[in-house]
């Protein structure tokens, strides 16, 4: 993208590289990838940071939430940066329409551009899955888990938005089941990733929400601790547990281990910014 005269502050408070992820810095644009997924030549994927666009204020700078306050120029520019990094046109993306469901849409060629350059003719979709090449699946996040799914044998990709409600209702398992049913995927061959989101110490809930988790699965108690009247739940660990229960091998589950609330210099965080924030995106593409 050509510069629009806005300069992000380059921030590298998180580690630039670990065994699991790599932070890519290209000019003002910063994004993360899973090193394991980078090894597959047919695959392109990322998780954006807040650095790389032209939004201002609490949404500075790479806001992908398409806020009316951003204006059309910022929305077009910021979306264009995402398309450029993914190596496609904006019309080659398909976006979710997230409402904390476990609904997953199978994306076909007919969906190309929906949510980007064409209106979406669907609602209540928190997951996308496809075997179509050249179409980038996109989910949006600002504390909720981004779940990545890749089948290197059947050449299928999936992305899911898994907040606490999606996690409670096991959207990860729903995705694995859909990949099995629609594409013949073997769960044991899937490679899955968990992007930046709230860590356990930052996911503080009242007893009513804690009770929903304990009622859903007694084993979830292993992934929580209490402090006063609050309960702190490890959604990363629960998602790993859900994926393993769906047949994904433990060694094929990758977690970046990055907390959005603890790193608001790098990420937008709904809790960390008290609701006044931008939105990041997870994207995945079969070349």
Number of C-alpha atoms within 10 A of each C-alpha: 12 6 11 11 7 14 15 20 14 15 14 13 10 14 10 12 14 12 10 15 22 18 21 15 16 10 12 17 21 23 23 21 22 25 16 15 23 15 10 12 9 13 18 20 22 25 23 31 28 29 27 27 31 23 27 16 11 13 21 20 27 32 30 28 19 17 16 9 12 22 11 12 12 23 21 18 22 24 21 19 20 28 20 13 18 22 15 17 20 24 18 22 27 25 25 24 19 19 15 20 20 25 18 21 18 15 21 14 13 7 19 22 20 20 19 20 15 14 11 15 9 11 11 15 20 25 32 23 24 23 21 18 17 19 27 31 27 27 26 24 28 26 27 23 26 24 24 28 23 25 21 16 11 15 16 22 26 29 27 31 32 30 23 18 18 22 23 22 18 21 27 30 22 20 26 21 18 18 26 13 11 12 16 14 21 17 22 14 16 24 21 29 23 24 28 28 29 29 21 18 15 18 20 20 15 12 13 9 17 20 13 12 22 15 13 12 10 9 13 19 16 12 15 21 15 14 8 5 8 15 20 19 27 20 25 22 18 21 25 21 20 20 25 19 14 18 16 22 17 15 9 16 19 22 19 19 15 18 22 27 24 18 18 18 18 22 27 32 28 20 18 19 14 8 12 13 23 27 23 24 24 28 25 25 26 21 15
